[in-house]
Amino acid sequence: MTMPASEQQFWNQRYDREDFVFGEAPNAFLVREGHRLRPAMRALAVADGEGRNGVWLAEQGLDVLSVDFSPVAQDKARQLAARRGVSLAFEQVDLLAWEWPREAFDVVAAIFVQFVGPADRARLFARMLDALTPGGLLLLQGYTPEQLQYGTGGPAQVENLYTPEMLRAAFADQEILRLDARTVTLREGAGHNGLSAVIDCVVRRRA
């Protein structure tokens, strides 16, 4: 299974602008969970786009691999990293076809990666867990179905959105440290801007 070429074209066109679609500041949930991070941890930033989250992780002293489908986004991410004076690795990948490293990362950050439906999502979640070392952390944030009434970001397909019940079932065999659905005001560039229905999830992979 691979992502269609039209999907890459969509994201390339979306990112092909001077400003950063989702801003240059890191995601607020990721920052709030920063107390769980330690320098020299190995981190994977999934679908990292223009790099705001991967760059922030590198600024905390983590060894970061930032992956995304869009070469346009990754060019901007490299520019952001250079401006911030940090070094991280980049790899352009199709997350559905990529050979995910196994037990290679202490942290996997998956912030608003809701571009697939339930079948592919289950595969992605499994690969994220497989990529973690035992005891490693998955930091996941996404939109809930209530987001459709706000229209301030995220996919229009309700099946791509997260509910507490769905995440609890998806990670039932792991240690769920946080699972919190709430309404917040996001200020993440033009892409995520305004009152938003989100869910925060922190999972520790069991040994």
C-alpha positions, -999 to +999 in steps of 0.1 A: +000+000+000+013+034-009+000+070-008-014+082-041+007+107-061-022+131-059-017+132-021+019+143-025+009+169-051-018+183-027+008+187+002+034+202-021+010+228-033-002+235+002+033+241+015+045+261-016+042+295+000+065+319+018+050+316+053+047+284+073+013+268+070+012+256+106+036+283+119+072+280+131+064+274+168+061+239+182+028+223+190+017+233+225+008+198+235+043+186+226+059+214+246+037+206+276+049+170+275+085+182+273+091+172+309+092+136+297+121+142+274+158+140+281+188+151+260+202+124+237+169+106+234+163+094+199+131+109+184+110+103+153+089+132+142+062+116+120+047+136+091+067+166+104+059+189+075+077+221+077+096+209+107+083+230+136+081+200+159+112+182+148+133+213+151+119+220+186+128+184+197+164+190+183+165+222+204+159+201+235+190+181+227+173+150+212+187+131+182+158+136+157+147+120+125+121+142+107+101+123+081+075+137+056+059+129+022+065+164+008+099+175-005+086+211-005+078+209+032+112+193+040+131+221+022+113+246+045+121+224+075+158+224+066+157+262+063+140+264+097+166+242+113+194+263+098+178+295+112+175+279+146+210+266+146+201+229+152+210+197+133+186+169+126+182+142+100+155+143+073+140+116+052+113+119+026+091+088+030+057+074+021+046+063+056+024+035+042+053+020+022+083+030+044+102+002+061+099+017+096+129+011+119+121-013+147+129-004+183+150+025+172+134+055+190+128+066+225+101+090+214+077+091+185+059+124+180+027+121+158+010+155+158-021+158+136-013+129+113-049+123+104-045+118+066-056+082+065-088+062+073-092+035+099-075+006+081-043+025+073-044+042+107-043+009+125-012+000+105+004+033+112-002+031+149+013-004+149+044+008+131+048+037+155+047+013+184+072-010+167+095+019+161+097+026+199+122+010+222+105-008+252+095+019+276+095+045+247+069+072+245+043+079+218+032+115+219+000+118+198-024+147+193-053+149+169-087+163+162-119+147+175-152+145+155-164+177+173-138+195+152-161+194+122-184+220+137-154+244+141-138+241+107-105+255+120-082+228+107-079+191+101-096+166+077-132+168+067-136+130+069-151+120+102-136+085+100-101+101+101-107+117+135-099+103+169-122+095+199-111+085+234-127+051+229-109+045+196-075+054+211-081+034+242-088+004+221-059+010+197-034+011+226-051-013+250-020-035+253+002-005+262+005+019+291-017+049+285-003+078+305-026+105+293-058+105+273-076+139+273-102+152+249-108+190+252-116+222+235-087+246+230-078+277+209-050+268+185-027+294+170-006+273+147-003+294+115-032+296+091-036+258+091-047+254+127-063+286+138-092+291+162-114+271+186-106+234+181-116+200+195-085+180+202-074+149+220-040+144+237-026+109+241+006+098+257+015+060+254+044+041+269+053+010+250+054-020+273+085-042+275 
